[in-house]
Amino acid sequence: MEIKKHIEKAKKGDQVAFTFLLDFYWNEVYGFMLKRTENETDSEDITIETFSKAFDKIATYNPEFQFNTWLIAIAKNVHIDLLRKKKSSLFIDITDQENNQAYNVADTTPSAEDELITEQNLSQLLQYIKELKPHYQEVIQLRYFQELSYQEISEQLHEPLSNIKIKLLRAKKLLAEIIENKR
């Protein structure tokens, strides 16, 4: 009964209810995906994506079905999408001309121009990140620039792991929106 109340609150945009549902179902979805993928990183990414999609589409959830069944169905679809992406990136058709060009590549070190472009892109990204609220800036910084794991970020910020996952999820979404709006 308590779960149904949290689902209804989440449908109305209640962040505490989202956090409760994430905490309550995280291990189940993650464990299911870990059995399927046998890869912790993929399982974590799929689980985060699953909750992101679930929270975006929570208004479409049909209470006639179990909430965990709905989450697992989303997770399966996210996993299938991931497999398709991996498969398509493995099998790219290459023409003979492209094949010959690949053999004629002399030097792969970035030129001065390449480094300048990379630096400008990074500078632009940092400007976008500065538009986020400070707590979102912090988790982005720790995860992507200091390359800390979710667990390490959780320990460093003295916050529950689920909060870190949600913050990163929201930070990435907000950052994507900022970038999209600037284009």
C-alpha positions, 0 to 999 in steps of 0.5 A, a space after each residue: 500500500 505504501 508503494 502505491 502512495 509513493 507512486 502517486 506522489 511521484 506522478 505529481 512530481 514529488 522528489 522524495 517519492 522518487 528517491 524512495 522508489 529508487 532506493 526501494 527498487 534499485 537492488 532488484 533492477 540492478 541485480 536483475 541486470 547484473 545477471 543478464 549482463 555479467 558486467 557491473 558498469 553496464 548494469 549500473 548504467 542500465 539501471 540509472 537509465 531505467 530509473 531515468 526513463 521510468 521517472 520521465 514516463 511515470 504518468 504512463 504507469 498502469 497500476 494494474 501491474 506491479 511497479 517492479 515488473 514495469 521497471 524490469 520491462 524498461 530495463 530489458 528495453 534499455 539493455 536491448 538498446 545498449 546491445 543494438 548500439 554496441 552491435 552497430 558500432 562493431 559492424 560498420 561497412 567500410 569501402 575499399 577506399 576508406 580501408 586504404 585511407 585507414 592504412 595510409 594514416 601516418 600520425 595520430 597525435 593531435 595537431 596544434 589545431 586539434 588541441 586548440 579545438 579540444 581546449 575550446 570545446 572543454 572551455 565551452 563545456 565548463 561554461 555550461 557546467 557553471 550554469 548548473 546549481 553548485 551541488 550539480 556542478 560538484 557531482 559532475 566534477 567528481 564523476 567526470 573530471 576526477 573520475 570517482 565512482 558513485 560510491 566514492 562520491 557518496 563517501 566524499 559528500 556524506 550522502 546516500 548512494 541513491 542521492 548521488 545517482 539521482 543528482 548525477 542523473 539530473 545534472 546530466 539532463 540539465 546540462 544536456 538541456 543547457 547545451 541544447 538551448 545554446 545551439 
